[in-house]
Amino acid sequence: MGQDNFTAQKRSSGGLPTSTTGTSNGRAAAGRGYAALPRGRQIQKTFNNIKITILCGFVTILVLRGTIGVGNLGSSDADAVNQNLIEETNRILAEIRSDSDPNDPDEFINGTQINPNVTYTLGPKIANWDAERRAWLQSNPEFPSLVRGKPRVLLVTGSPPKPCDNPIGDHYLLKAIKNKIDYCRLHGIEIVYNLAHLDMELAGYWAKLPLIRKLMLSHPEVEWIWWMDSDAMFTDMVFEIPLAKYDKHNLVIHGYPDLLFDQKSWIALNTGSFLFRNCQWSLDLLDVWAPMGPKGPIREEAGKILTANLKGRPAFEADDQSALIYLLLSQKDQWMEKVFVENSYYLHGYWAGLVDRYEEMIEKYHPGLGDERWPFVTHFVGCKPCGSYGDYPVERCLSSMERAFNFADNQVLKLYGFRHRGLLSPKIKRIRNETATPLESVDQFDIRRHPMQGSS
Amino acid sequence: MGQDNFTAQKRSSGGLPTSTTGTSNGRAAAGRGYAALPRGRQIQKTFNNIKITILCGFVTILVLRGTIGVGNLGSSDADAVNQNLIEETNRILAEIRSDSDPNDPDEFINGTQINPNVTYTLGPKIANWDAERRAWLQSNPEFPSLVRGKPRVLLVTGSPPKPCDNPIGDHYLLKAIKNKIDYCRLHGIEIVYNLAHLDMELAGYWAKLPLIRKLMLSHPEVEWIWWMDSDAMFTDMVFEIPLAKYDKHNLVIHGYPDLLFDQKSWIALNTGSFLFRNCQWSLDLLDVWAPMGPKGPIREEAGKILTANLKGRPAFEADDQSALIYLLLSQKDQWMEKVFVENSYYLHGYWAGLVDRYEEMIEKYHPGLGDERWPFVTHFVGCKPCGSYGDYPVERCLSSMERAFNFADNQVLKLYGFRHRGLLSPKIKRIRNETATPLESVDQFDIRRHPMQGSS
């Protein structure tokens, strides 16, 4: 889900130096394997052929050996077991991955077919949510929307229901959710991790819309729904969102007003990490936001409108981010009063400009700042670790994600007296000796006693 | 971490019919690839040889094609990109996996070398924890050990710092933590997910000991530390542990007193899911439990003692479960008064006997029972999804874990009006139409309003 956001994202960043490099590297690297065959020296070719032919002969001999029944190599047993494991795993993988299910009657009601003449809706119109929610809260005092004076926040993230095309992707999804579990435990935030497609029409980066609506309606006690892409990590474990600052607003999103209104740039805002207040206004915004999303002709056509109206947007199907920007531009008077475009800290931080500066940050600053000195969130736009085709070299993405995770994890491990050996190392080392008076460390290092809020 | 527990576990279950089948299947399956060659019909063989030879010829032709430079297939470009991605990924994987770091001075202080003459300790002796903790709680009223009348519980789980040997393993680690996130959100339990080796000496299934101790000392506000293996899933999302029942106890673990004291069986208790009260008694138990754990000669020697004294235990290095059983048997008077051996519900439930009965349970019973009618926890003992060698066929393990996850997920999705198409399907379908009055569903289906506790 988060990953799907990338394709859109990266194209945008094509303008930035870092990503241009990244992209060109990507192409170059991608090109190499293929370019080798036509060009390259003839001798090389001949050699390869000989090699292959010999290999073939060898294989045949091996098989014959088996038939004639010459004694087996000691290793062949283990090899066979291994082989067998691999085959079984692949079989399961295929089974779990296989998506289309033509005989399934639900395929249709889940709406893979859609009628372009009917405007798509997220569900029956809900008109009186604020009053209904207020009444519910009054009659359910055991589920208050304020906990110890703080509005209740639900962090929502998710990833595709099936294993990643690129297996290492699942490992980084695991690290990314571990990172979110840590931040949310430290700051009293609940988590919903979605692994399902609630709505087949709004697949990919649009899937967050029906999900957010569903969660608002199913968790009336929650004041703010905070969407975060699966490829975004908390890199400042101390920083806290200054919610009081947004008392008069219903949508908080990272971006730049000048890029939005002066340049109409399609990267003026980023939908990788944003907060929605649980209220009628948000439901209304989702209702007008969603109709560009249904996959197929509608999303294709909408894409053309967005590309025609947003600066720097390449031609491709409508994405949720462009659609929101277009909506806020075209219906500015109706919505902007309640939208807070935040850039005083990194509610979303573009990774390419940050991951190489962690050492510098550690040297000069400290957690709790949340801005370019110590980014609150590092978002791996364009990396697609779970998909097969990102916009940056896989190598750069993976090592950068590893660095971001360990940079954040060091802040968590400090309470326990450990840190990673290096920002690229999964291994940890002690930074304090065990003591007989552990509570001193708790009073000193427990992040929960020293939360730092952004300037209100 | 959780996975490492398996090898020990499964051997035990060798006696149970299910696992015997499982194991024999495993062997059979493993054998097949290798056994096929010598036996099998000769014609079959000849056919294979011909096939292989043809294949070889084909490959050679393909390569020649490339050399002669006949136009490239359209796919070759994508293939090259794919190839390149795979290579880069593997390089990173190797980098991240590479463990030994001889030049690292920390290698030593982290204690990979150990002195068998010095008894291993988890850290400086802590003698007065109960009083210190009480004092801390009094001076930190903002971190109460009771929240809304319930003792504060911290669920602890974890997995190895590095990607799984078997890539699909990471996907199931992700599903297993999503499952725990759901249960813990519904029942107000905090989660710590450990991805680090705190102590190189206590690697593998022993790693939970230093981790639990560290967490007790770093989270004085937590009353119960609940360890759960990464391969255990909540399959009853409604059931709640009857903590009041354990007011007089400090360790709650699933098991059978007769197996423990009459038979001295090494599977009398299961350390895949148990609760420790945060108190001096627990620290003391950890101190006497740990010395059998240091890897190398100590663990090897201890293993012999355990095998000699515990019924059914095969000969292998000391594991944490056998060590605990041995300890409670040999020092019964000192410890058992505070140990609650629970089997009125499945604090740990052995998967092989449960996963095939889910349909029957759905038909006859309902969540909230927690026992054989609707198991609270389903634990995939012996599956080792993250390692390469489990004790059951990978296929059986993966599909069983998929079934357990979806069985549990259906209970979570009910609030949102969905369920999985089948217990093996990651895809979901609606079970209710969207309504304009969503709060009715909340009042009806929110698990938090209807928690069911085990009989106190």
Interface residues (C-beta under 8 A of the other chain):
Chain A: A29 A30 G31 R32 G33 Y34 L37 P38 Q42 K45 T46 N48 N49 I52 T53 L55 C56 G57 V59 T60 V63 L64 G66 T67 G69 N72 S76 D77 D79 A80 V81 N82 Q83 N84 L85 E87 E88 T89 R91 I92 L93 E95 I96 D99 D101 D104 D106 I109 N110 G123 P124 K125 I126 A127 E132 R133 W136 F143 S159 P161 K162 P163 C164 N166 P167 I168 D170 H171 L173 L174 K175 I177 K178 I181 D182 R185 E190 I191 V192 Y193 L195 A196 H197 L198 K214 L217 S218 H219 P220 S388 Y389 P393 V394 E395 L398 S399 E402 D409 L413 L415 Y416 F418 R421 L424 P426 K427 I428 K429 R430 E434 T435 A436 T437 P438 L439 S441 V442 D446 R448
Chain B: A29 A30 G31 R32 G33 Y34 L37 P38 Q42 K45 T46 N48 N49 I52 T53 L55 C56 G57 V59 T60 V63 L64 G66 T67 G69 N72 S76 D77 D79 A80 V81 N82 Q83 N84 L85 E88 T89 R91 I92 L93 E95 I96 D99 D101 D104 D106 I109 N110 G123 P124 K125 I126 A127 E132 R133 W136 F143 S159 P161 K162 P163 C164 N166 P167 I168 D170 H171 L173 L174 K175 I177 K178 I181 D182 R185 E190 I191 V192 Y193 L195 A196 H197 L198 K214 L217 S218 H219 P220 S388 Y389 P393 V394 E395 L398 S399 E402 D409 L413 L415 Y416 F418 R421 L424 P426 K427 I428 K429 R430 E434 T435 A436 T437 P438 L439 S441 V442 D446 R448
